[in-house]
């Protein structure tokens, strides 16, 4: 049982690190695009929280949403 708990803890740490890197990259891109400034970022974060709270949501779904939006913002370039 101890090995299973250690494996799960290690796996969760790996997943958390991956999600953290994705989230940091998305926020970096959204900040660099600066389309609407802080208010725009706040709107995206609010929507991401709603995605996370939804029936098919979760943290990974919210971060995926932010990565998708950041990709669009990056393609559009700085305001």
C-alpha positions as CSV (number, residue, x, y, z in Angstrom):
1,X,0.0,0.0,0.0
2,X,2.9,2.4,0.8
3,X,4.3,2.0,-2.7
4,X,0.9,2.8,-4.2
5,X,0.6,6.0,-2.1
6,X,4.1,7.0,-3.0
7,X,3.4,6.4,-6.7
8,X,0.2,8.5,-6.5
9,X,2.0,11.3,-4.7
10,X,4.8,11.3,-7.3
11,X,2.3,11.2,-10.1
12,X,0.4,14.1,-8.7
13,X,3.6,16.1,-8.3
14,X,4.5,15.5,-12.0
15,X,1.0,16.5,-13.1
16,X,1.1,19.6,-10.9
17,X,4.4,20.7,-12.3
18,X,3.1,20.3,-15.9
19,X,0.0,22.3,-15.2
20,X,2.0,24.9,-13.5
21,X,4.3,25.3,-16.5
22,X,1.4,25.5,-18.9
23,X,-0.4,28.1,-16.7
24,X,2.7,30.2,-16.3
25,X,3.2,30.2,-20.1
26,X,-0.4,31.1,-20.7
27,X,-0.3,34.0,-18.3
28,X,3.0,35.2,-19.7
29,X,1.5,35.2,-23.2
30,X,-1.7,36.9,-22.1
31,X,0.2,39.6,-20.3
32,X,2.5,40.2,-23.3
33,X,-0.4,40.6,-25.7
34,X,-1.8,43.3,-23.4
35,X,-5.2,43.5,-25.2
36,X,-7.3,45.1,-22.6
37,X,-4.7,44.9,-19.8
38,X,-5.5,43.6,-16.4
39,X,-9.3,43.7,-16.9
40,X,-9.0,41.4,-19.9
41,X,-6.8,39.0,-18.0
42,X,-9.3,39.0,-15.1
43,X,-12.1,38.1,-17.5
44,X,-10.2,35.2,-18.8
45,X,-9.3,34.0,-15.3
46,X,-12.9,34.3,-14.2
47,X,-14.1,32.2,-17.2
48,X,-11.3,29.7,-16.4
49,X,-12.7,29.4,-12.8
50,X,-16.1,28.8,-14.2
51,X,-14.7,26.1,-16.5
52,X,-13.0,24.5,-13.5
53,X,-16.2,24.5,-11.5
54,X,-18.3,23.0,-14.3
55,X,-19.4,19.4,-14.4
56,X,-16.7,18.4,-17.0
57,X,-14.2,20.9,-15.6
58,X,-11.3,20.8,-13.3
59,X,-8.0,22.6,-13.0
60,X,-6.6,21.0,-16.2
61,X,-9.6,22.1,-18.2
62,X,-9.3,25.6,-16.9
63,X,-5.6,25.7,-17.8
64,X,-6.3,24.3,-21.2
65,X,-8.8,27.1,-21.8
66,X,-6.2,29.7,-20.8
67,X,-3.6,28.1,-23.0
68,X,-6.0,28.2,-26.0
69,X,-6.8,31.9,-25.3
70,X,-3.1,32.7,-24.9
71,X,-2.4,31.1,-28.2
72,X,-5.0,33.3,-29.9
73,X,-3.6,36.4,-28.1
74,X,0.0,35.5,-29.2
75,X,-1.1,35.2,-32.8
76,X,-2.8,38.5,-32.7
77,X,0.3,40.1,-31.3
78,X,0.6,43.2,-29.0
79,X,-2.2,45.7,-29.0
